[in-house]
C-alpha cells in the first residue's frame, strides 16, 4: 500500500495534516501502537520541516511487509551541511516556526531516534530528500 | 490523580472532553517546545503548556496524549477544539501560569516525566 500527500511550504495551519492521515490509516490496519507513534512522530517532525524550510514537498508512505518507509521530497533551499543540521540544538528556523513550538534543533535528531534507518540527501538550491524506515514489531 | 481534581486545583475550565473528567493520570510534562514533547515515549500524561495554537493539539495527537492544560487563559480557537474533539482529547484552561500550575500539581502528587 502506498499513500501520497502534497505539502505546501509556509502553511502552518495545515502542518501535520499528512501525518494525521497516515496515523488514521495505520490505526485502521491494526498496526502496533508503539510502531504508529514512532512513525507519526518522525513523520510529523519531517512534515513540519517541509512547511518550515521548503517551498513545497511530497510525502510518500510505503506500507511494506516488514515495515513502513517514509520518503519526503521537497523543493527548497536544501541543507548545506547535513552533519551540522543533525547536531541537537542547531537550527536555522524562523521566528514564526519557533512561535509554533518548533525550530529548537530537535527535529532531525528525533526523527533519527525513532527510525530504524534514516538518511538525508540534499542539494543546495534544489531540495532535500528524507528516507525513513521503521520496522514492525 | 483524577482529572476533575486537576481542574478544581487549577481553577480550570473544561473546554472540551468532559467525558474524561473521571480519568486518572500519574504524570505531567510542562513545555512550550513541541519538539520536546515529541521526544517522550510515554502517552498517558497531562501536557501543561502556554503555547496555544493548532500545533500544540497536533503534537498531542501525534504523541497519543489525551489531556492538555493551557495556562494563563490563552485563547483556544474553534479549530483547536475541533481537532481535539476529533481525537477524543480533553482541553482544560486555567488562569494560572505554567509555573503556578506545575507547582500546585507537583505538590499534590502528580509525577514529573523526568
gemmi code that builds the backbone of each chain (N, CA, C; Angstrom):
import gemmi

chains = {
    "A": [
        ("UNK", (0.841, -1.195, 0.000), (0.000, 0.000, 0.000), (0.880, 1.250, 0.000)),
        ("UNK", (0.430, 2.263, -0.733), (1.224, 3.485, -0.852), (0.326, 4.700, -0.635)),
        ("UNK", (0.755, 5.623, 0.184), (-0.029, 6.831, 0.450), (0.800, 8.037, 0.043)),
        ("UNK", (0.165, 9.014, -0.605), (0.933, 10.186, -1.039), (0.215, 11.478, -0.669)),
        ("UNK", (0.968, 12.437, -0.158), (0.396, 13.729, 0.253), (1.294, 14.861, -0.219)),
        ("UNK", (0.643, 15.952, -0.623), (1.398, 17.151, -1.010), (1.438, 18.098, 0.191)),
        ("UNK", (2.558, 18.754, 0.375), (2.711, 19.683, 1.497), (3.164, 21.038, 0.950)),
        ("UNK", (2.513, 22.110, 1.405), (2.882, 23.456, 0.981), (3.791, 24.119, 2.005)),
        ("UNK", (4.873, 24.691, 1.554), (5.768, 25.412, 2.455), (5.073, 26.633, 3.038)),
        ("UNK", (5.325, 26.901, 4.299), (4.794, 28.110, 4.945), (3.376, 28.007, 5.466)),
        ("UNK", (2.684, 26.925, 5.161), (1.283, 26.804, 5.567), (1.165, 26.064, 6.907)),
        ("UNK", (1.333, 26.831, 7.991), (1.370, 26.203, 9.313), (0.017, 25.686, 9.793)),
        ("UNK", (-1.062, 26.189, 9.213), (-2.373, 25.701, 9.657), (-2.562, 24.241, 9.224)),
        ("UNK", (-1.907, 23.884, 8.119), (-2.069, 22.518, 7.585), (-0.947, 21.575, 8.009)),
        ("UNK", (0.084, 22.110, 8.658), (1.224, 21.262, 9.037), (0.755, 20.156, 9.965)),
        ("UNK", (1.024, 18.945, 9.593), (0.607, 17.809, 10.401), (-0.580, 17.070, 9.808)),
        ("UNK", (-1.176, 17.647, 8.784), (-2.352, 17.002, 8.180), (-1.979, 15.629, 7.592)),
        ("UNK", (-0.882, 15.586, 6.852), (-0.476, 14.320, 6.228), (-0.162, 13.278, 7.306)),
        ("UNK", (0.559, 13.700, 8.347), (0.910, 12.770, 9.434), (-0.348, 12.226, 10.095)),
        ("UNK", (-1.322, 13.108, 10.252), (-2.590, 12.716, 10.862), (-3.315, 11.669, 10.007)),
        ("UNK", (-3.292, 11.878, 8.686), (-3.944, 10.926, 7.778), (-3.235, 9.569, 7.819)),
        ("UNK", (-1.912, 9.599, 7.840), (-1.145, 8.346, 7.899), (-1.464, 7.614, 9.200)),
        ("UNK", (-1.554, 8.374, 10.290), (-1.861, 7.761, 11.588), (-3.213, 7.041, 11.542)),
        ("UNK", (-4.201, 7.692, 10.934), (-5.547, 7.085, 10.845), (-5.494, 5.760, 10.081)),
        ("UNK", (-4.762, 5.758, 8.968), (-4.673, 4.528, 8.159), (-3.984, 3.411, 8.951)),
        ("UNK", (-2.886, 3.764, 9.627), (-2.136, 2.738, 10.381), (-2.988, 2.160, 11.516)),
        ("UNK", (-3.787, 3.044, 12.132), (-4.675, 2.570, 13.208), (-5.721, 1.609, 12.656)),
        ("UNK", (-6.296, 1.997, 11.513), (-7.307, 1.140, 10.877), (-6.738, -0.225, 10.514)),
        ("UNK", (-5.455, -0.235, 10.158), (-4.827, -1.501, 9.758), (-4.388, -2.333, 10.958)),
        ("UNK", (-4.565, -1.761, 12.156), (-4.246, -2.507, 13.370), (-2.758, -2.646, 13.648)),
        ("UNK", (-1.968, -1.684, 13.146), (-0.514, -1.698, 13.393), (-0.273, -1.435, 14.894)),
        ("UNK", (0.778, -2.043, 15.430), (1.145, -1.879, 16.840), (1.257, -0.375, 17.199)),
        ("UNK", (0.590, 0.056, 18.290), (0.595, 1.481, 18.662), (1.993, 2.069, 18.883)),
        ("UNK", (2.938, 1.238, 19.334), (4.307, 1.746, 19.542), (4.943, 2.096, 18.189)),
        ("UNK", (4.679, 1.243, 17.203), (5.193, 1.498, 15.851), (4.517, 2.741, 15.280)),
        ("UNK", (3.191, 2.836, 15.471), (2.452, 4.002, 14.950), (3.046, 5.285, 15.523)),
        ("UNK", (3.298, 5.292, 16.818), (3.820, 6.519, 17.432), (5.194, 6.878, 16.853)),
        ("UNK", (6.047, 5.882, 16.690), (7.382, 6.161, 16.116), (7.240, 6.719, 14.694)),
        ("UNK", (6.340, 6.125, 13.916), (6.140, 6.579, 12.527), (5.614, 8.010, 12.502)),
        ("UNK", (4.567, 8.277, 13.287), (3.934, 9.594, 13.161), (4.766, 10.711, 13.794)),
        ("UNK", (5.524, 10.381, 14.839), (6.402, 11.410, 15.424), (7.494, 11.781, 14.414)),
        ("UNK", (8.120, 10.763, 13.817), (9.159, 11.027, 12.807), (8.564, 11.781, 11.614)),
        ("UNK", (7.396, 11.333, 11.173), (6.767, 11.948, 10.001), (6.332, 13.385, 10.283)),
        ("UNK", (5.768, 13.612, 11.452), (5.293, 14.950, 11.811), (6.458, 15.939, 11.879)),
        ("UNK", (7.559, 15.520, 12.516), (8.744, 16.398, 12.575), (9.224, 16.715, 11.149)),
        ("UNK", (9.231, 15.690, 10.295), (9.715, 15.883, 8.926), (8.741, 16.755, 8.120)),
        ("UNK", (7.443, 16.570, 8.363), (6.435, 17.389, 7.674), (6.564, 18.854, 8.097)),
        ("UNK", (6.741, 19.077, 9.393), (6.921, 20.453, 9.895), (8.179, 21.069, 9.258)),
        ("UNK", (9.213, 20.258, 9.069), (10.438, 20.769, 8.424), (10.163, 21.256, 7.004)),
        ("UNK", (9.335, 20.517, 6.256), (9.000, 20.959, 4.886), (8.270, 22.300, 4.966)),
        ("UNK", (7.271, 22.375, 5.842), (6.486, 23.609, 5.984), (7.403, 24.771, 6.416)),
        ("UNK", (8.337, 24.458, 7.319), (9.191, 25.498, 7.884), (10.283, 25.962, 6.927)),
        ("UNK", (10.818, 25.039, 6.123), (12.024, 25.386, 5.365), (11.884, 25.340, 3.842)),
        ("UNK", (10.929, 24.566, 3.329), (10.884, 24.357, 1.868), (9.746, 25.149, 1.212)),
        ("UNK", (9.706, 25.107, -0.111), (8.613, 25.783, -0.843), (7.419, 24.840, -0.972)),
        ("UNK", (7.715, 23.592, -1.226), (6.668, 22.573, -1.308), (7.319, 21.189, -1.227)),
        ("UNK", (6.483, 20.184, -0.983), (7.067, 18.846, -0.913), (6.029, 17.765, -1.103)),
        ("UNK", (6.508, 16.554, -1.259), (5.621, 15.395, -1.398), (6.059, 14.343, -0.376)),
        ("UNK", (5.069, 13.830, 0.345), (5.326, 12.765, 1.314), (4.761, 11.473, 0.750)),
        ("UNK", (5.578, 10.431, 0.730), (5.053, 9.129, 0.323), (5.329, 8.121, 1.437)),
        ("UNK", (4.290, 7.408, 1.814), (4.430, 6.364, 2.840), (4.181, 5.019, 2.165)),
        ("UNK", (5.162, 4.126, 2.269), (5.029, 2.789, 1.693), (4.830, 1.801, 2.831)),
        ("UNK", (3.707, 1.125, 2.826), (3.451, 0.125, 3.864), (3.911, -1.227, 3.324)),
        ("UNK", (5.136, -1.584, 3.672), (5.731, -2.808, 3.146), (5.456, -3.990, 4.072)),
        ("UNK", (5.961, -5.148, 3.687), (5.733, -6.355, 4.504), (6.463, -6.311, 5.842)),
        ("UNK", (7.663, -5.718, 5.808), (8.489, -5.707, 7.023), (8.434, -4.404, 7.811)),
        ("UNK", (7.856, -3.357, 7.230), (7.819, -2.080, 7.939), (7.276, -0.958, 7.076)),
        ("UNK", (7.458, 0.256, 7.562), (6.915, 1.420, 6.870), (8.069, 2.311, 6.413)),
        ("UNK", (8.055, 2.614, 5.129), (9.076, 3.508, 4.592), (8.432, 4.853, 4.285)),
        ("UNK", (9.068, 5.917, 4.767), (8.569, 7.266, 4.519), (9.603, 8.003, 3.669)),
        ("UNK", (9.148, 8.564, 2.567), (10.050, 9.345, 1.721), (9.479, 10.745, 1.613)),
        ("UNK", (10.275, 11.736, 2.013), (9.827, 13.132, 1.971), (10.739, 13.891, 1.028)),
        ("UNK", (10.177, 14.331, -0.086), (10.931, 15.022, -1.124), (10.494, 16.467, -1.143)),
        ("UNK", (11.430, 17.386, -0.955), (10.974, 18.779, -1.048), (11.768, 19.584, -2.059)),
        ("UNK", (11.099, 20.650, -2.545), (11.776, 21.652, -3.357), (12.032, 22.808, -2.410)),
        ("UNK", (13.290, 23.141, -2.247), (13.601, 24.200, -1.291), (15.055, 24.573, -1.330)),
        ("UNK", (15.518, 25.281, -0.308), (16.900, 25.768, -0.315), (17.948, 24.680, -0.106)),
        ("UNK", (17.512, 23.506, 0.388), (18.470, 22.430, 0.676), (19.234, 22.686, 1.962)),
        ("UNK", (20.021, 21.669, 2.353), (20.797, 21.772, 3.602), (22.281, 21.779, 3.233)),
        ("UNK", (22.983, 22.879, 3.476), (24.390, 22.948, 3.075), (25.284, 21.981, 3.849)),
        ("UNK", (25.004, 21.786, 5.143), (25.872, 20.916, 5.959), (24.984, 19.977, 6.788)),
        ("UNK", (24.793, 18.762, 6.286), (23.871, 17.815, 6.925), (24.367, 17.418, 8.319)),
        ("UNK", (25.668, 17.222, 8.466), (26.211, 16.852, 9.794), (25.876, 17.921, 10.831)),
        ("UNK", (26.005, 19.171, 10.436), (25.692, 20.263, 11.358), (24.187, 20.295, 11.657)),
        ("UNK", (23.372, 20.043, 10.627), (21.904, 20.049, 10.811), (21.452, 18.948, 11.768)),
        ("UNK", (22.261, 17.886, 11.849), (21.913, 16.761, 12.727), (22.299, 17.007, 14.191)),
        ("UNK", (23.068, 18.052, 14.434), (23.504, 18.335, 15.810), (22.322, 18.878, 16.616)),
        ("UNK", (22.079, 18.259, 17.771), (20.975, 18.707, 18.638), (21.168, 20.169, 19.005)),
        ("UNK", (20.128, 20.951, 18.802), (20.189, 22.366, 19.182), (20.529, 23.292, 18.031)),
        ("UNK", (21.042, 22.722, 16.905), (21.354, 23.581, 15.760), (20.082, 23.804, 14.936)),
        ("UNK", (19.781, 25.074, 14.647), (18.565, 25.359, 13.888), (18.710, 26.638, 13.079)),
        ("UNK", (18.074, 26.642, 11.907), (18.036, 27.865, 11.103), (16.591, 28.350, 10.983)),
        ("UNK", (15.726, 27.863, 11.870), (14.294, 28.174, 11.769), (13.993, 29.640, 12.046)),
        ("UNK", (12.915, 30.103, 11.411), (12.481, 31.494, 11.587), (11.765, 31.671, 12.923)),
        ("UNK", (11.516, 32.933, 13.257), (10.786, 33.267, 14.482), (9.387, 32.638, 14.445)),
        ("UNK", (8.779, 32.650, 13.258), (7.427, 32.106, 13.091), (7.390, 30.607, 13.444)),
        ("UNK", (8.422, 29.894, 12.996), (8.499, 28.455, 13.271), (8.658, 28.224, 14.774)),
        ("UNK", (9.492, 29.040, 15.405), (9.727, 28.905, 16.856), (8.454, 29.219, 17.637)),
        ("UNK", (7.685, 30.175, 17.132), (6.419, 30.506, 17.806), (5.419, 29.357, 17.755)),
        ("UNK", (5.612, 28.456, 16.803), (4.723, 27.296, 16.712), (5.197, 26.138, 17.602)),
        ("UNK", (6.300, 26.344, 18.316), (6.788, 25.314, 19.238), (7.830, 24.398, 18.631)),
        ("UNK", (8.407, 24.830, 17.483), (9.437, 24.026, 16.826), (10.682, 24.882, 16.609)),
        ("UNK", (11.630, 24.359, 15.827), (12.797, 25.167, 15.484), (13.825, 25.261, 16.589)),
        ("UNK", (13.897, 24.222, 17.430), (14.889, 24.227, 18.507), (16.027, 23.261, 18.197)),
        ("UNK", (16.086, 22.804, 16.954), (17.167, 21.893, 16.576), (16.993, 20.497, 17.148)),
        ("UNK", (15.753, 20.091, 17.337), (15.499, 18.757, 17.891), (14.853, 17.818, 16.884)),
        ("UNK", (14.333, 18.377, 15.797), (13.541, 17.600, 14.842), (14.301, 16.465, 14.184)),
        ("UNK", (15.419, 16.783, 13.514), (16.159, 15.730, 12.808), (16.700, 14.674, 13.774)),
        ("UNK", (17.307, 15.071, 14.925), (17.736, 14.028, 15.870), (16.575, 13.153, 16.360)),
        ("UNK", (15.399, 13.764, 16.527), (14.238, 12.994, 16.988), (13.762, 12.010, 15.911)),
        ("UNK", (13.842, 12.434, 14.653), (13.482, 11.517, 13.552), (14.438, 10.315, 13.590)),
        ("UNK", (15.722, 10.611, 13.741), (16.748, 9.552, 13.770), (16.485, 8.579, 14.924)),
        ("UNK", (16.134, 9.128, 16.091), (15.875, 8.281, 17.269), (14.698, 7.328, 17.053)),
        ("UNK", (13.730, 7.756, 16.263), (12.539, 6.934, 16.045), (12.671, 5.967, 14.874)),
        ("UNK", (13.694, 6.180, 14.052), (13.815, 5.391, 12.825), (14.778, 4.219, 12.969)),
        ("UNK", (14.520, 3.151, 12.226), (15.490, 2.052, 12.143), (16.513, 2.356, 11.060)),
        ("UNK", (16.079, 3.101, 10.038), (17.004, 3.578, 9.000), (16.626, 5.020, 8.713)),
        ("UNK", (17.639, 5.860, 8.540), (17.350, 7.259, 8.246), (18.498, 7.845, 7.442)),
        ("UNK", (18.180, 8.419, 6.293), (19.229, 9.161, 5.591), (18.666, 10.398, 4.914)),
        ("UNK", (19.548, 11.358, 4.713), (19.177, 12.642, 4.108), (20.075, 12.865, 2.904)),
        ("UNK", (19.456, 13.234, 1.791), (20.212, 13.652, 0.617), (19.729, 15.051, 0.296)),
        ("UNK", (20.660, 15.982, 0.116), (20.227, 17.354, -0.112), (21.124, 18.047, -1.122)),
        ("UNK", (20.506, 18.883, -1.945), (21.270, 19.673, -2.898), (20.905, 21.131, -2.684)),
        ("UNK", (21.908, 21.935, -2.386), (21.652, 23.354, -2.105), (21.025, 24.023, -3.329)),
        ("UNK", (19.943, 24.738, -3.082), (19.250, 25.444, -4.156), (18.199, 24.588, -4.852)),
        ("UNK", (18.167, 23.292, -4.564), (17.180, 22.405, -5.214), (16.200, 21.786, -4.221)),
        ("UNK", (16.724, 21.097, -3.235), (15.809, 20.479, -2.279), (16.442, 19.360, -1.477)),
        ("UNK", (15.587, 18.704, -0.709), (16.059, 17.694, 0.232), (15.171, 16.464, 0.167)),
        ("UNK", (15.793, 15.289, 0.327), (15.013, 14.049, 0.409), (15.357, 13.332, 1.711)),
        ("UNK", (14.324, 13.027, 2.479), (14.495, 12.235, 3.693), (13.958, 10.840, 3.431)),
        ("UNK", (14.711, 9.844, 3.867), (14.303, 8.464, 3.688), (14.299, 7.819, 5.081)),
        ("UNK", (13.120, 7.432, 5.521), (12.959, 6.910, 6.891), (12.342, 5.521, 6.803)),
        ("UNK", (12.906, 4.575, 7.558), (12.295, 3.247, 7.589), (12.097, 2.806, 9.037)),
        ("UNK", (10.892, 2.346, 9.326), (10.584, 1.869, 10.681), (9.998, 0.461, 10.573)),
        ("UNK", (10.644, -0.471, 11.255), (10.229, -1.875, 11.192), (9.004, -2.132, 12.058)),
        ("UNK", (8.210, -3.096, 11.653), (7.108, -3.555, 12.515), (7.706, -4.327, 13.684)),
        ("UNK", (6.988, -4.362, 14.810), (7.464, -5.209, 15.914), (6.361, -6.187, 16.286)),
    ],
    "B": [
        ("UNK", (-3.842, 10.773, 39.711), (-4.698, 11.899, 40.058), (-5.848, 11.988, 39.044)),
        ("UNK", (-7.029, 12.233, 39.578), (-8.209, 12.277, 38.709), (-8.299, 13.671, 38.046)),
        ("UNK", (-8.682, 13.683, 36.781), (-8.703, 14.927, 36.022), (-9.590, 16.005, 36.652)),
        ("UNK", (-10.689, 15.581, 37.272), (-11.564, 16.611, 37.850), (-10.898, 17.297, 39.047)),
        ("UNK", (-9.997, 16.597, 39.713), (-9.226, 17.223, 40.803), (-8.247, 18.247, 40.218)),
        ("UNK", (-7.675, 17.907, 39.088), (-6.731, 18.824, 38.422), (-7.468, 20.106, 38.021)),
        ("UNK", (-8.671, 19.931, 37.465), (-9.483, 21.090, 37.061), (-9.766, 21.960, 38.288)),
        ("UNK", (-10.159, 21.322, 39.360), (-10.530, 22.063, 40.566), (-9.312, 22.769, 41.186)),
        ("UNK", (-8.182, 22.083, 41.277), (-6.992, 22.673, 41.914), (-6.401, 23.838, 41.130)),
        ("UNK", (-6.642, 23.852, 39.814), (-6.046, 24.918, 38.995), (-7.089, 25.981, 38.631)),
        ("UNK", (-8.255, 25.903, 39.283), (-9.343, 26.828, 38.993), (-9.628, 26.799, 37.482)),
        ("UNK", (-9.578, 25.592, 36.944), (-9.652, 25.422, 35.493), (-11.066, 25.337, 34.938)),
        ("UNK", (-11.110, 25.437, 33.627), (-12.370, 25.345, 32.903), (-12.180, 24.265, 31.838)),
        ("UNK", (-13.150, 23.362, 31.745), (-13.046, 22.317, 30.723), (-13.577, 22.886, 29.405)),
        ("UNK", (-12.723, 22.902, 28.404), (-13.105, 23.458, 27.097), (-13.746, 22.377, 26.231)),
        ("UNK", (-13.194, 21.177, 26.306), (-13.812, 20.040, 25.619), (-13.326, 18.745, 26.257)),
        ("UNK", (-14.039, 17.676, 25.992), (-13.649, 16.368, 26.515), (-14.087, 16.117, 27.945)),
        ("UNK", (-15.263, 16.621, 28.295), (-15.774, 16.447, 29.671), (-15.892, 14.980, 30.078)),
        ("UNK", (-16.033, 14.107, 29.089), (-16.182, 12.678, 29.396), (-14.925, 12.109, 30.062)),
        ("UNK", (-13.815, 12.865, 29.995), (-12.561, 12.387, 30.595), (-12.380, 12.852, 32.041)),
        ("UNK", (-13.368, 13.555, 32.594), (-13.212, 14.129, 33.946), (-12.872, 13.099, 35.019)),
        ("UNK", (-13.329, 11.874, 34.839), (-13.045, 10.846, 35.850), (-11.846, 9.965, 35.495)),
        ("UNK", (-11.163, 10.311, 34.398), (-9.939, 9.577, 34.041), (-8.866, 9.897, 35.079)),
        ("UNK", (-7.895, 9.007, 35.154), (-6.839, 9.191, 36.132), (-5.470, 9.170, 35.448)),
        ("UNK", (-4.582, 10.079, 35.857), (-3.227, 10.090, 35.294), (-2.201, 10.182, 36.417)),
        ("UNK", (-0.986, 9.746, 36.075), (0.093, 9.755, 37.069), (1.135, 10.819, 36.771)),
        ("UNK", (1.288, 11.160, 35.476), (2.404, 12.009, 35.055), (1.962, 13.284, 34.353)),
        ("UNK", (2.830, 14.314, 34.440), (2.611, 15.548, 33.678), (3.944, 16.028, 33.122)),
        ("UNK", (3.846, 16.804, 32.054), (5.035, 17.382, 31.431), (4.678, 18.804, 31.041)),
        ("UNK", (5.510, 19.768, 31.439), (5.234, 21.172, 31.113), (6.252, 21.654, 30.094)),
        ("UNK", (5.768, 22.122, 28.950), (6.683, 22.619, 27.919), (5.940, 23.467, 26.900)),
        ("UNK", (6.659, 24.469, 26.374), (6.145, 25.229, 25.229), (6.851, 24.770, 23.949)),
        ("UNK", (7.759, 23.828, 24.118), (8.522, 23.347, 22.971), (7.952, 22.001, 22.519)),
        ("UNK", (7.263, 22.026, 21.391), (6.551, 20.821, 20.949), (7.516, 19.705, 20.533)),
        ("UNK", (8.683, 20.079, 20.001), (9.685, 19.060, 19.663), (10.104, 18.279, 20.897)),
        ("UNK", (10.128, 18.943, 22.046), (10.498, 18.268, 23.285), (9.379, 17.299, 23.701)),
        ("UNK", (8.149, 17.724, 23.537), (7.011, 16.849, 23.856), (7.070, 15.596, 22.977)),
        ("UNK", (7.480, 15.791, 21.726), (7.527, 14.670, 20.775), (8.644, 13.670, 21.080)),
        ("UNK", (9.553, 14.018, 21.990), (10.606, 13.057, 22.348), (10.137, 12.076, 23.424)),
        ("UNK", (8.994, 12.339, 24.046), (8.543, 11.492, 25.157), (7.977, 10.182, 24.639)),
        ("UNK", (8.352, 9.112, 25.318), (7.863, 7.795, 24.891), (6.543, 7.424, 25.576)),
        ("UNK", (6.273, 8.008, 26.761), (5.032, 7.643, 27.449), (3.852, 8.385, 26.802)),
        ("UNK", (2.657, 7.895, 27.035), (1.490, 8.514, 26.400), (0.449, 9.013, 27.391)),
        ("UNK", (0.321, 8.357, 28.523), (-0.761, 8.736, 29.431), (-0.296, 9.816, 30.414)),
        ("UNK", (-0.224, 11.063, 29.900), (0.211, 12.155, 30.767), (-0.525, 13.438, 30.412)),
        ("UNK", (-0.394, 14.414, 31.300), (-1.006, 15.728, 31.081), (0.058, 16.670, 30.529)),
        ("UNK", (-0.262, 17.331, 29.419), (0.638, 18.354, 28.886), (0.201, 19.712, 29.421)),
        ("UNK", (1.111, 20.371, 30.125), (0.847, 21.728, 30.615), (1.639, 22.669, 29.716)),
        ("UNK", (0.959, 23.594, 29.051), (1.664, 24.469, 28.120), (1.057, 25.875, 28.080)),
        ("UNK", (1.901, 26.813, 27.705), (1.426, 28.175, 27.490), (1.317, 28.458, 26.003)),
        ("UNK", (1.660, 27.448, 25.200), (1.636, 27.628, 23.750), (0.297, 27.151, 23.198)),
        ("UNK", (-0.568, 28.122, 22.922), (-1.912, 27.759, 22.451), (-2.012, 28.012, 20.959)),
        ("UNK", (-1.793, 26.980, 20.177), (-2.037, 27.064, 18.736), (-2.354, 25.663, 18.221)),
        ("UNK", (-2.663, 25.588, 16.944), (-3.117, 24.313, 16.386), (-2.022, 23.239, 16.489)),
        ("UNK", (-0.756, 23.675, 16.467), (0.321, 22.678, 16.525), (0.465, 22.046, 17.912)),
        ("UNK", (-0.001, 22.741, 18.952), (0.021, 22.106, 20.285), (-0.923, 20.903, 20.279)),
        ("UNK", (-2.075, 21.076, 19.650), (-3.054, 19.986, 19.609), (-2.580, 18.886, 18.656)),
        ("UNK", (-1.974, 19.290, 17.533), (-1.407, 18.310, 16.598), (-0.334, 17.464, 17.294)),
        ("UNK", (0.500, 18.148, 18.080), (1.566, 17.439, 18.798), (0.961, 16.416, 19.757)),
        ("UNK", (-0.101, 16.808, 20.430), (-0.792, 15.882, 21.343), (-1.332, 14.689, 20.551)),
        ("UNK", (-1.887, 14.981, 19.392), (-2.428, 13.903, 18.541), (-1.315, 12.916, 18.161)),
        ("UNK", (-0.168, 13.435, 17.729), (0.933, 12.558, 17.309), (1.536, 11.810, 18.498)),
        ("UNK", (1.470, 12.437, 19.678), (2.067, 11.825, 20.876), (1.108, 10.887, 21.582)),
        ("UNK", (-0.103, 10.745, 21.043), (-1.129, 9.894, 21.662), (-1.499, 10.371, 23.052)),
        ("UNK", (-1.416, 11.662, 23.299), (-1.792, 12.120, 24.638), (-3.177, 12.761, 24.594)),
        ("UNK", (-3.898, 12.545, 25.683), (-5.322, 12.900, 25.691), (-5.643, 14.177, 26.451)),
        ("UNK", (-4.691, 14.665, 27.250), (-5.037, 15.764, 28.158), (-4.082, 16.943, 27.984)),
        ("UNK", (-4.651, 18.122, 27.680), (-3.830, 19.332, 27.558), (-4.392, 20.398, 28.497)),
        ("UNK", (-3.508, 21.031, 29.228), (-3.917, 22.120, 30.107), (-3.206, 23.394, 29.640)),
        ("UNK", (-3.978, 24.360, 29.142), (-3.401, 25.611, 28.666), (-3.400, 26.633, 29.802)),
        ("UNK", (-2.219, 27.201, 30.043), (-2.068, 28.148, 31.150), (-2.411, 29.578, 30.726)),
        ("UNK", (-2.612, 30.424, 31.721), (-2.803, 31.874, 31.554), (-3.973, 32.250, 30.637)),
        ("UNK", (-5.024, 31.446, 30.699), (-6.239, 31.761, 29.937), (-5.989, 32.068, 28.463)),
        ("UNK", (-5.082, 31.319, 27.867), (-4.764, 31.544, 26.449), (-5.983, 31.258, 25.581)),
        ("UNK", (-6.064, 31.981, 24.461), (-7.212, 31.797, 23.581), (-7.126, 30.436, 22.875)),
        ("UNK", (-8.203, 29.687, 23.018), (-8.264, 28.376, 22.369), (-9.259, 28.489, 21.222)),
        ("UNK", (-8.771, 28.324, 20.023), (-9.604, 28.568, 18.841), (-10.551, 27.395, 18.558)),
        ("UNK", (-11.555, 27.678, 17.759), (-12.512, 26.650, 17.331), (-11.801, 25.503, 16.619)),
        ("UNK", (-10.815, 25.892, 15.811), (-10.039, 24.911, 15.048), (-9.304, 23.939, 15.996)),
        ("UNK", (-8.778, 24.491, 17.099), (-8.084, 23.647, 18.088), (-9.078, 22.700, 18.765)),
        ("UNK", (-10.240, 23.229, 19.109), (-11.259, 22.413, 19.782), (-11.734, 21.297, 18.850)),
        ("UNK", (-11.947, 21.665, 17.594), (-12.407, 20.676, 16.599), (-11.409, 19.515, 16.477)),
        ("UNK", (-10.125, 19.866, 16.388), (-9.097, 18.826, 16.257), (-9.014, 17.982, 17.530)),
        ("UNK", (-9.159, 18.635, 18.674), (-9.115, 17.910, 19.953), (-10.296, 16.946, 20.050)),
        ("UNK", (-11.475, 17.419, 19.661), (-12.675, 16.563, 19.732), (-12.567, 15.373, 18.780)),
        ("UNK", (-12.035, 15.660, 17.611), (-11.860, 14.604, 16.608), (-10.966, 13.478, 17.159)),
        ("UNK", (-10.050, 13.842, 18.052), (-9.110, 12.866, 18.609), (-9.444, 12.478, 20.051)),
        ("UNK", (-10.664, 12.794, 20.473), (-11.140, 12.422, 21.801), (-10.215, 12.926, 22.925)),
        ("UNK", (-9.838, 14.197, 22.813), (-8.941, 14.784, 23.822), (-9.705, 15.700, 24.755)),
        ("UNK", (-9.112, 15.922, 25.913), (-9.674, 16.867, 26.865), (-8.783, 18.116, 26.903)),
        ("UNK", (-9.411, 19.270, 26.765), (-8.662, 20.527, 26.903), (-9.170, 21.261, 28.134)),
        ("UNK", (-8.219, 21.662, 28.986), (-8.545, 22.442, 30.182), (-7.826, 23.784, 30.051)),
        ("UNK", (-8.475, 24.835, 30.508), (-7.856, 26.155, 30.507), (-7.790, 26.653, 31.946)),
        ("UNK", (-6.635, 27.213, 32.327), (-6.508, 27.756, 33.682), (-5.995, 29.199, 33.622)),
        ("UNK", (-6.424, 30.028, 34.550), (-5.870, 31.390, 34.580), (-4.443, 31.408, 35.136)),
        ("UNK", (-4.022, 30.335, 35.804), (-2.707, 30.293, 36.442), (-1.583, 30.164, 35.406)),
        ("UNK", (-0.385, 30.554, 35.815), (0.788, 30.419, 34.942), (1.226, 28.949, 34.886)),
        ("UNK", (2.114, 28.651, 33.941), (2.663, 27.289, 33.850), (3.382, 26.946, 35.156)),
        ("UNK", (4.112, 27.917, 35.707), (4.867, 27.701, 36.947), (3.937, 27.375, 38.115)),
        ("UNK", (2.922, 28.214, 38.280), (1.998, 28.002, 39.400), (1.226, 26.679, 39.238)),
        ("UNK", (0.748, 26.439, 38.029), (0.004, 25.199, 37.742), (0.871, 23.976, 38.055)),
        ("UNK", (2.107, 24.012, 37.561), (3.014, 22.871, 37.766), (3.303, 22.694, 39.253)),
        ("UNK", (3.516, 23.795, 39.961), (3.815, 23.737, 41.395), (2.677, 23.107, 42.182)),
        ("UNK", (1.471, 23.535, 41.876), (0.292, 23.001, 42.580), (0.154, 21.500, 42.329)),
        ("UNK", (0.252, 21.129, 41.065), (0.013, 19.716, 40.718), (1.163, 18.818, 41.185)),
        ("UNK", (2.367, 19.320, 41.139), (3.515, 18.550, 41.652), (3.366, 18.350, 43.159)),
        ("UNK", (2.985, 19.423, 43.827), (2.789, 19.362, 45.280), (1.680, 18.397, 45.676)),
        ("UNK", (0.721, 18.234, 44.775), (-0.411, 17.348, 45.067), (-0.118, 15.895, 44.679)),
        ("UNK", (1.063, 15.657, 44.112), (1.446, 14.272, 43.859), (1.527, 13.851, 42.406)),
        ("UNK", (1.239, 14.752, 41.480), (1.394, 14.389, 40.067), (2.895, 14.270, 39.778)),
        ("UNK", (3.280, 13.181, 39.095), (4.715, 12.913, 38.938), (5.280, 13.565, 37.675)),
        ("UNK", (6.550, 13.977, 37.718), (7.188, 14.502, 36.504), (7.620, 13.347, 35.592)),
        ("UNK", (7.628, 13.574, 34.281), (8.097, 12.546, 33.348), (9.609, 12.350, 33.552)),
        ("UNK", (10.329, 13.447, 33.778), (11.767, 13.363, 34.095), (12.022, 13.959, 35.469)),
    ],
}
model = gemmi.Model(1)
for chain_id, residues in chains.items():
    chain = gemmi.Chain(chain_id)
    for i, (resn, *xyz) in enumerate(residues, 1):
        res = gemmi.Residue()
        res.name, res.seqid = resn, gemmi.SeqId(i, " ")
        for name, pos in zip(("N", "CA", "C"), xyz):
            atom = gemmi.Atom()
            atom.name, atom.element = name, gemmi.Element(name[0])
            atom.pos, atom.b_iso = gemmi.Position(*pos), 0.0
            res.add_atom(atom)
        chain.add_residue(res)
    model.add_chain(chain)
structure = gemmi.Structure()
structure.add_model(model)
structure.setup_entities()
